[in-house]
Structures are given as structure tokens and as C-alpha cells.
Amino acid sequence: MPSRSGTSRGDAGGRRGRGPHAKPLASNPFVALLQEVRGDVDRRLERFLDGQLAEVVRHGPEVVTMVSAIRDLVLRGGKRLRPALLATGYRAMSATLPLEPALGAGVAVELLQAYFLIHDDWMDQDDLRRGGPAVHALLAKRFRSRRLGHASGILAGDYAAALATLALATVDAPPAAARQVFTAFARMQLDAVTGQQLDLIGQTNDIEAAYTLKTSSYTVRGPLGLGALLAGATPRKLAVLDRYALPIGIAFQLRDDLLSAFGDPEETGKPFGSDLKSGKRTVLLTTALERTRGRAHRVLAGVVGNPRATEAELRRAVSELERSGARSAVEERIDALRDQALAALSGARLSRDGHALLEGAARAMTERTS
């Protein structure tokens, strides 16, 4: 479901700023919005989670420990990309409406992200997230039991999902939009879980379609749509955002795959080679396996799904990923998807500010280095 480097899931991408639409990120209006939204949403999350902790004290230390682990993960870091995209969808509809509903909904999407991260780390047996312990690992230590910690981790994810719905219910949405907003929020979750199941079992032949469900649904398409609905979007404008969001969501996950393979763990917040060890069927990996033969193929295949692979073996495998040309192929695909998304905005009747933010978001999500 989640991208580890985006909020946690080195320029792995190598080339930056390629293509006719690329501009320096320093002048990117979306980056400026992201910085503004991050501080506001961080404060809202802290207040919300502190309030929840105060409420569960009556249930005893076991529940407080679980909710504290959620709080620790949520406040430990994260770019708050999804709230910024939600605000972008809102601004694409109106440059003048007060941003308050979008910021409130940003709390909900961050809590939903926490739910996905908690369960994803447990499924992948990753003990590191955002530079600290994954929730199931933290709880295993607190309860001095791997079994209890992992079971509590599942419950923590469930609890975070409920908190996300609770937070969304506090948003002051127009009555006509409220039902659509909650329906869209539920659809984000259904799509992401469906994509995770496809990824987990690894039987799909269309990995990009799985990316659309697993990542784009709640990282790009969902937040943009929520923001637009809160601002009273028409079906025609929602369709424009969808045509933009689908390729950008795939490109975002492709960039994440590159960062997971080639990024610095200090920046990505995840262990080196974890995607290879867990056997994740990424476009990067499948492209490399198709292009390699003999020893190079054996080096790669030997670490895929092998939790006992050593760091030296993983580094040799990552070298083969690059040598095969798979990294360059994925870079080219990212560029093409970004261009496709930007083309979808051509002639769209969106606010001028919203148009600029969407262009900036396309660059920021495809050129990111962590």
C-alpha cells in the first residue's frame, strides 16, 4: 500500500529536471504549499492525537501504549504530501475559499496513511519506518513479546483507520458534498487494500495497474478528489483531475521503487534492499530479470524473497539492477507518465493557482530524492 520513502518510501532517480516541463523545484509553488501545509497539519495531528490519548487513559496502560505507538509514528516524520495534494485539489476548484476544510481533511488522510504503513510494515516484516521502529516492532519491545507486539500492531493499524474516519467526520463539509466525500474516502481504502492483495500474492501481470490501486488511490487520486469535492467540484472537473492523477500516481510509485533500491537508508528511512528481500514484484525488478542472463540473473534471483540475503549480496544485486538498464528504463517511463499527466491539464478550466500547483506537484512527485 504505502510508499516507504515518500513519507519515508540520495537521488535514486539519477537524472533530475529532464523534459520540457521540468523547472527547478526551488521555484515550485507546490513545494511552497507543501511547506505551509506541513506545519499546519503537524499541529492539528498533535492536538488530535493528544486528545485521543487523554480519552483512552481510562482503559489502562495497554491501550495507552498502543495509541502512543500510533502517535509516535505519525509525529515522527512524513512529508505530508497527501494533505498538500488535498489542498491542491481544493485550490484547483477555487482560489478564494477558506482552506480550513482541506486542512482538516488532511489530518484524516495522514491517519489513513498511518494505518497503511503499520499494516504494510508488519506484512513485509520491516522493523524500520521513518528512521525509527515500525509500530509492531515497537510494541513487541514494549510488551516483551513478539506475538503480542505483532498482534497489537494489527490492532493499532485498525485503530488508526477508525481515527481517520473520526477526523474526517469533524470536517465542516457542505451537506451536498459530505456523502460524496465519505464515499470517496471509503473508495480510497478499498482500492488500496485491493492493490495490496495483488501485490502480496504477486499474480498480476499488469504491475502498473496494481500501482494505480495500491498507491495512486490514496496518495494522488484520492487526496486530489477529496479536496476538489470539499470545494464543490463538478463531475467534469473531477474527470480532469482523474486523468492527471492516474499517470502521476504510477510515476510516484516508480520513483519510490528507484529510491527503495538506490536511495540512502538515512534518507529513505527503510533498510537497504528490503524490497528485494521481501520479494516485491516491482516494475524495476521485473524489467531487470527480463534483461539479465546467466550469472547476473542468478545474482538477482538469489536475493528476491530471501530474508537471509546479506548486505553484500544485496549490493551486488542492486548493481545488476543498474547494469541491466532497468533503472534507465524506469526513468524514461516516469518522464513519459509525467508528460501524460501534464497534457491532461491542457485546456482544463481550473483555477490559475490550481493549475500551477498541479504542474508543480507533477514535478515534485517525479523528481523527488527521498
C-alpha positions in Angstrom: 0.0 0.0 0.0 2.3 2.7 1.2 5.3 4.1 -0.3 8.1 3.8 2.1 10.3 6.6 1.0 7.6 9.1 0.3 6.8 9.6 3.7 9.7 7.6 4.3 9.3 5.3 0.9 20.2 10.0 -2.5 18.9 10.7 -5.8 17.9 7.3 -6.8 16.4 8.6 -9.9 19.8 9.8 -11.2 18.7 12.4 -13.7 16.7 15.4 -12.4 14.8 18.1 -14.2 14.5 16.2 -17.5 11.9 17.1 -20.1 10.3 20.2 -21.4 8.1 20.8 -18.3 10.8 20.5 -15.7 11.7 23.5 -13.7 13.9 24.0 -10.5 12.0 22.7 -7.5 13.0 25.9 -5.6 10.5 27.9 -7.7 7.8 25.3 -7.4 4.5 26.6 -6.0 3.5 23.1 -4.9 6.7 22.8 -2.8 5.8 26.2 -1.1 2.3 25.0 -0.4 3.7 21.7 1.0 5.9 23.5 3.5 2.9 25.6 4.6 0.5 22.7 4.9 3.1 20.5 6.7 3.4 22.8 9.7 -0.4 23.3 10.0 -1.3 19.6 9.7 1.5 18.6 12.1 0.0 20.9 14.7 -3.5 19.5 14.1 -2.3 15.9 14.2 -0.6 16.5 17.5 -3.7 18.1 19.1 -5.9 15.4 17.7 -3.7 12.5 18.9 -3.1 14.1 22.3 -6.8 14.3 22.7 -7.2 10.6 21.8 -4.5 9.7 24.3 -6.3 11.6 27.1 -9.5 9.7 26.2 -8.0 6.2 26.4 -6.3 6.7 29.7 -9.3 5.2 31.4 -8.8 1.9 29.6 -5.4 1.3 31.1 -1.7 1.2 30.1 -2.1 -1.5 27.4 -4.4 0.7 25.3 -2.4 3.8 26.0 0.8 2.0 24.8 -1.0 1.1 21.5 -2.3 4.6 20.9 1.1 6.1 21.9 2.8 3.9 19.3 0.4 5.4 16.6 1.1 8.9 17.8 4.9 8.2 17.7 4.8 7.0 14.1 2.5 9.8 12.9 4.5 12.6 14.5 7.9 11.1 13.8 8.1 12.5 10.3 6.4 12.4 7.0 6.3 15.0 4.2 2.5 15.5 4.5 2.4 15.1 0.7 -1.2 13.8 0.8 -2.6 16.8 2.7 -0.8 19.1 0.3 -2.4 17.3 -2.7 -5.7 17.6 -1.0 -5.2 21.3 -0.6 -4.1 21.4 -4.3 -7.4 19.7 -5.4 -9.3 22.2 -3.3 -7.4 25.2 -4.8 -7.9 23.8 -8.3 -11.6 24.4 -7.8 -11.3 27.8 -6.0 -8.5 30.2 -5.3 -10.6 32.1 -2.7 -12.5 29.6 -0.5 -11.0 29.4 3.1 -8.6 26.4 3.2 -9.8 25.1 6.6 -11.9 22.1 5.3 -8.9 20.9 3.3 -6.5 21.2 6.2 -8.9 19.3 8.5 -9.3 16.6 5.9 -5.5 16.5 5.7 -5.4 15.1 9.2 -7.7 12.3 8.1 -5.6 11.3 5.2 -2.4 11.3 7.3 -4.1 8.9 9.8 -5.2 6.7 7.0 -1.6 6.7 5.8 -0.5 5.6 9.3 -2.9 2.7 9.1 -1.5 1.5 5.8 2.1 2.0 7.0 1.5 0.0 10.2 0.0 -3.0 8.4 2.4 -2.8 5.5 5.5 -3.0 7.8 4.0 -6.0 9.6 3.3 -7.8 6.3 6.7 -7.0 4.9 8.4 -7.9 8.3 10.1 -4.5 8.1 11.2 -3.3 11.6 12.2 0.3 10.5 10.0 3.2 9.5 10.7 6.9 9.3 14.1 6.4 11.0 12.6 4.6 14.0 11.0 1.3 14.9 7.9 0.1 13.0 4.8 0.0 15.2 4.7 -3.8 15.5 8.4 -3.8 16.4 8.0 -1.0 19.0 5.0 -2.8 20.6 6.9 -6.1 20.7 9.6 -4.4 22.7 7.1 -2.7 25.0 5.1 -5.8 25.7 8.3 -8.0 25.7 6.6 -10.5 23.4 6.9 -10.8 19.6 3.5 -12.4 19.3 1.7 -9.8 21.4 3.6 -6.9 19.8 2.7 -8.0 16.3 -1.0 -8.7 17.2 -1.1 -5.3 18.9 0.4 -3.8 15.7 -2.5 -5.1 13.7 -4.9 -3.5 16.2 -3.0 -0.3 16.1 -3.5 -0.1 12.3 -7.2 -0.8 12.7 -7.4 1.9 15.4 -5.6 4.4 13.1 -8.2 3.7 10.4 -11.0 4.4 12.8 -9.3 7.6 13.9 -9.0 8.7 10.2 -12.8 8.4 9.8 -13.4 10.2 13.1 -11.1 13.0 12.0 -12.9 13.3 8.6 -16.3 13.5 10.4 -15.1 16.7 12.1 -14.5 18.5 8.8 -17.1 21.2 8.0 -18.2 20.0 4.6 -21.2 21.3 2.7 -24.1 18.9 3.2 -24.3 18.2 -0.5 -20.7 17.2 -0.6 -20.4 15.2 2.7 -21.8 12.0 1.3 -19.5 12.2 -1.8 -16.5 12.9 0.5 -17.1 9.9 2.7 -17.8 7.7 -0.3 -14.5 8.8 -1.9 -12.7 8.2 1.4 -14.0 4.6 1.5 -13.1 4.0 -2.1 -9.5 5.1 -1.4 -9.3 2.4 1.2 -11.0 -0.3 -0.9 -8.7 0.4 -3.9 -5.5 0.4 -1.7 -6.4 -2.9 0.0 -7.2 -4.4 -3.4 -3.9 -3.3 -4.7 -2.0 -4.6 -1.7 -3.6 -8.0 -2.1 -2.5 -8.1 -5.7 1.0 -7.0 -4.7 1.1 -9.5 -1.8 0.1 -12.5 -3.9 2.1 -11.3 -6.9 0.0 -12.9 -9.5 -0.9 -9.8 -11.6 0.7 -9.4 -15.0 0.0 -5.7 -15.0 2.1 -4.2 -12.2 1.2 -0.6 -13.2 -2.5 -1.4 -12.8 -1.7 -2.7 -9.3 0.2 0.6 -8.6 -2.9 2.5 -9.6 -4.9 0.7 -7.0 -2.2 0.4 -4.3 -0.5 3.8 -4.4 -2.3 6.3 -6.6 -5.7 5.6 -5.0 -4.7 7.1 -1.6 -1.6 9.1 -2.5 -2.6 11.1 -5.5 -6.1 10.4 -7.0 -7.9 10.2 -3.6 -6.5 13.3 -1.9 -7.0 15.4 -5.1 -10.5 14.2 -5.4 -11.3 14.8 -1.7 -10.1 18.3 -1.9 -12.0 19.0 -5.1 -15.2 17.6 -3.6 -14.9 19.7 -0.5 -14.7 22.8 -2.8 -17.8 21.8 -4.8 -16.2 20.2 -7.9 -18.3 19.3 -10.9 -18.1 15.8 -12.4 -16.3 17.4 -15.4 -13.5 18.9 -13.3 -13.2 15.7 -11.3 -12.6 13.8 -14.5 -9.8 16.2 -15.4 -8.1 15.5 -12.0 -8.6 11.8 -12.6 -6.8 12.0 -16.0 -4.0 13.9 -14.3 -3.8 11.7 -11.2 -3.6 8.2 -12.7 -0.3 8.6 -14.6 1.2 10.7 -11.8 0.3 8.1 -9.2 2.1 5.4 -11.2 5.1 7.6 -11.7 5.2 8.3 -8.0 5.4 4.6 -7.2 8.0 4.0 -9.9 10.1 6.8 -8.3 9.6 5.1 -5.0 10.9 1.8 -6.4 14.0 3.5 -7.5 14.5 5.2 -4.2 13.9 1.9 -2.4 16.6 0.2 -4.5 19.2 3.0 -4.9 18.4 5.5 -2.1 20.3 6.2 1.1 18.6 4.4 4.1 19.4 7.5 6.1 17.1 9.5 3.8 14.5 6.9 2.9 14.0 5.6 6.4 13.9 2.0 5.4 16.5 -0.8 5.5 18.7 -1.3 2.4 17.4 -3.8 0.0 14.2 -4.5 1.9 12.1 -4.6 -1.3 14.3 -7.2 -2.8 14.4 -9.3 0.4 10.6 -9.2 0.7 10.2 -10.2 -2.9 8.3 -7.2 -4.0 7.3 -7.5 -7.7 8.2 -4.0 -8.9 8.5 -2.8 -12.5 12.2 -2.2 -11.8 12.8 -5.8 -10.7 10.7 -7.5 -13.4 12.4 -5.3 -16.1 15.9 -6.3 -14.7 15.0 -10.0 -14.5 13.8 -9.9 -18.1 17.0 -8.3 -19.3 19.6 -10.3 -17.4 21.0 -13.7 -18.2 23.5 -16.2 -16.6 25.3 -15.0 -13.5 23.7 -11.6 -13.4 20.3 -13.2 -13.4 21.3 -15.6 -10.7 22.7 -12.8 -8.5 19.3 -11.0 -8.7 17.1 -14.0 -8.3 19.2 -15.2 -5.3 18.1 -12.3 -3.2 14.5 -11.9 -4.3 12.2 -13.0 -1.5 15.2 -14.2 0.5 15.1 -12.7 4.1 18.5 -14.1 4.8 20.3 -12.3 2.0 23.4 -10.5 3.2 24.1 -6.8 2.6 27.0 -7.8 0.3 24.6 -10.0 -1.8 22.0 -7.2 -1.9 24.6 -4.7 -3.1 25.7 -7.0 -5.9 22.0 -7.4 -6.9 21.4 -3.7 -6.9 24.5 -3.3 -9.1 22.9 -5.7 -11.6 19.7 -3.8 -11.5 21.6 -0.8 -12.7 23.8 -2.6 -15.2 20.8 -4.2 -16.8 19.4 -0.9 -17.9 16.3 -1.3 -15.9 16.9 1.9 -13.9 17.2 4.0 -17.1 14.1 2.3 -18.5 12.1 3.2 -15.4 13.4 6.8 -15.5 12.1 7.1 -19.1 8.7 5.7 -18.1 8.5 8.2 -15.3 9.2 11.1 -17.7 6.5 9.8 -20.1 3.9 9.5 -17.4 4.6 13.0 -16.1 4.2 14.4 -19.6 0.9 12.5 -20.0 -0.4 14.0 -16.7 0.6 17.5 -17.7 -1.1 17.0 -21.1 -4.4 16.2 -19.2 -4.3 19.7 -17.8 -4.2 21.4 -21.2 -7.4 23.4 -21.7 -8.8 22.4 -18.4 -11.0 25.0 -16.7 -9.3 25.0 -13.4 -8.3 28.0 -11.2 -5.0 29.5 -12.3 -3.5 28.8 -8.9 -4.7 25.3 -9.0 -3.2 24.7 -12.5 0.2 26.0 -11.3 0.0 23.8 -8.2 -0.8 20.7 -10.2 2.1 21.3 -12.6 4.4 21.8 -9.6 3.1 18.6 -7.9 3.9 16.6 -11.1 7.5 17.8 -10.9 7.8 17.4 -7.2 6.5 13.8 -7.1 8.5 12.6 -10.0 11.8 14.4 -9.3 11.9 13.8 -5.5 15.1 12.4 -3.9 13.6 11.0 -0.7 
